[in-house]
C-alpha cells in the first residue's frame, strides 16, 4: 500500500494542469491568500476522500479474497486501464484538451485571474483535481489498517506529497514575491509547450503500474 500511495501522490503533484492554474492564481493580486485557498481546498478533497474510505472500512482492511478486497482491486484495475487509454488518446491526438488550466499566459488571461476570489480559487482546485488518480488512491486506502501507526504516516505522506508542488510554489511567493512572479510565469510558459508529453507519460506509467499490480494480486 505504501509504495502505491507514494507513486500515486507523485503523479498527482507532478500533473501539469493544476500547476499551471496555480501559477496564475498566485500571480494575481492577493495571490498568497488565493493560493492558500487553492491549497486548502485541494487538501480538503484528498482528506475527504480518504476519510470516506476509512469510514466505509472502519479502519480495518478487508480479508484477502473477500468481496470488498476483490472489488477494490477490480476498481484499481479499471482506473489503471482508464489512465492508459487516456494517455494513449492524448498521445494520438497530439493537442491539448480544452480545460481551464490551459488558457494562454497573456495579459488578458492574467487580468481575468485578477478578479478571481478566494472561493473561486478553491473551486478551481476542486475542478482541477486529477480525480482518476485520487480514485486510485482511494481504492488503495481500502488496505489501510488504522491500528498501526504506519498507516497514519502513509496517509499523511500521501496528502503532503500530493500537495508538495503547490506548497513549494506558495512558499516561494511568500518569501520571494518579485522573483517568484517571473520564475513561476516562465515555468508556466514551459509547461504550456510540454504539458502534453508530461500528461501522456504520467498517465501511461501510473496506469501500467496499477494494471500490473492489480492483475498480480487478483491472479496471485
N, C-alpha and C positions, 0 to 999 in steps of 0.2 A: 504493500500500500504506500509506503513512504516514498519509494522511488517513483511510482506512478504519479503521486501528487506533486512531487517536485518537478517532474518533466512537464506536467500539465501547467503548473504555475509558471514555469519558464516560457512556455509557449504563449500564455496569456500576457505576460509582461512585455514580451517582445513583439506582440501583434501590432502592426504599424498604424492601423486606423485610429484606435483610441489615443495613441501617442500624438498623431498629427492634430487631432481635435484639441487635445490638452494644451499643446503649444499655443494655439490661437486663444484659448481661454485665459492662460496666464499672461499672454501678451496684451490683453485688453486692460483698460483702466480698472483698478481694484482687482487686478488679476490674481494676486495672492489669495484673497478671500474667495474668489470664484474657483480658483484651483483647489482650495481646501474643500469647498462644497463638492466639487467633482470627485475628489479622493474619498471623502466620507460616504458619498452615495455609492461609489464603486465598492468600497469595503463593506458597506451595509448589504449590498447584493450578495457578495461572497459569503458573509457571515449568515445571512438569512437562509441561503440555500443549504449551507452546512447544518444549520440548526434544524431545518425541516427534516433532513435525512436522519439526523441523530434522534429526533423525537419519534420518527417512524420506527427506528430500530431499537429505541430505548437504550442507546449507547452500547449495545451488545451485538457483535457480528453474528449473522445467521450461520447455522451449522453448514459445513461443506456439503454440496449436492442437494441442499434443501431448495424448495421452490424460490424463496427470496434471493438466495445466493446465486442460483442459476439465472434468475431474471435480471439481476444486476450485471452479470457477465454478458448476457444477451444484449442488454441496453448499451453496455460499453462497446460491444462488437458492432452494433448498428451505428453508434456515433462514430467509431473509427472508420467504418465503411463510408459514412456520410462525409467525413473530412477528406478522405482520399478522393471521393467523387468530386467534391467541391474544389479541391486543389487541382485535380485534373481538368475540371471545367475552366477554372481561371487560367490555367496554362494554355489551354487550347484557344480560349477567347482572346487572350493577349491584350486585353484592355481592362481598365479599372471599372469596377461596379459603381453605380451611382449612389453614393452614400454621403451623409453629411460631413464625414471626416475627409472627403476628397475634394473639397472646394479649393479653388485657387488661393494662393497666398497674397494676392494683390491687395491694394488699399481698400477696394470695395468690400472684400471679404472681411478684412480686419475691422472696418467700420461697422459692419453688421454685428460682429462679435462684441464690439464696444457696448452694444445695447443689451447684451445677454446678462440676465440677473443671476444671482447665486442659485436660485431654484432652477433656472433654465440650464445652468451648468450641471447641476445634479441630475436633471432629467437626461441630459446628453450622455452622462456617464452610464446611466441605466441602458439607454438606447444602444450605445456602442460596446457594451459588454459582450465579449465573444461567448455567447450563450451555449454554443455547442461544446466548447471546451469546459465551461463551467458545469454543464450537464455531465460530462465525462468525469469531472472531479466528484460530483455528487454521487455518481454510481460507484466510484472508488471508495468514498467515505462510508458506504454501507459496511465495509470491512472494519471500521474503526471500533476499538474496544476502549471505552472511557474508563474502565477500571485500571488502565495502565497510563502512566504519565506520558509515555512515548506518543500515544495517540493525540493528546493535547498539544504536545510540541509539534507534531506533524501537521496538525490542522492550523496551528498558529504560523508555522513556517510557510505553509501554502498561501495563506492570506497575505503575509508580509511580502513574500517573493512575487506573488501575482500583482502586487501594487508597487513594487520597488522602483520601477522606472518612473512612475508618476511622482512618487515621494522624492526621488532624487532630483527631478526637474523642479518640483516645488521648492525644495531647499535651495537649489541653485538660484532661483529667482529671489528668494528671501535674502540670501547673503550676498548676492552679487547681481542686483537687478539690471543694471545697464548692460553688463557683459552678457548676462543670460538672455536678454532680449535678442541680441544679434546671433548668438550661438544657437539658440533654440529655433529661430526662424530659418537659419541655414540648415539645421537638422531637418526641419520640416520640408524644405525645398529638396533636400537629398532624398528623403523618404518619398516625396511625390514622384520621383523618377525611378525609384527602386522598390516601391511597395508591392508591385505585382509579383516579382520573384520572391520577395520575403514571404508574402501570403502563401504562395504555392509551396515553398519549401517547408514552412511551419506546418501547414495543414497536412502535407503528404507525410512528413516524418512522424508527426504525432499520430496521425491516422493509422499508419502502418504499425506503429508501436502498439496502439490499442487493439488493433485487429489481431496481431500476433500474440499478444499477451492473453487476450480473451479466448482465442482458439486453443492455446496451450492449456489454459485452466479448464476449459469446457471438455476437452478431449483427453486430458491427462489422468 
